[in-house]
């Protein structure tokens, strides 16, 4: 990343914090004129100066050195989702709503056909899960309990908790769930 991009990031973060150049100068011990030159790209900040700015803005130092993701790489189009379909032609499906599993969270849409379940047995996974029923109703078998969830209900499933989903109705059910860290 070149100095001009660092300059733009410093200016952007300063403005996000609602600070003037003079206020940031007071917080960092760097002169207002040097900060102004850095933001304009006419002066090259030292690593020590960038550390001072980072501390004053309360942001990690590496934020000044990473490239921004292209926003198109953050979008998952409905017809481009990664999809897993199970059960010999049945329509039990999982669709990944996050672009990949590289971040701190995994976001998935599960579609359960009528009178089907997510698995034969309860299973567990490492990540903590929060689920929201967006369509239909479903039974959640969790440990030794059966919880009926209707459209609009949500539930938190602690990490390593045995569970399975079952649609007991004659209509398709859809559940959105997030798992952190990604582990499903």
ABEGO torsion letter per residue (X at the ends): XBAAAAAAAAAAAAAAAGBBAAAAAAAAGBBAAAAAAAAAGABBBBAAAAAAAAAAAGBBAAAAABBBBBAAAABBBAAABBBBBBGGGBABBBBBABABAABABBBBBBBBBBGBBABABBBBBABBBBBBBABEBBBBBBEABBBBBBBGBBBBBBBGBBBBBBBABABBBBBBBBBOBBAX
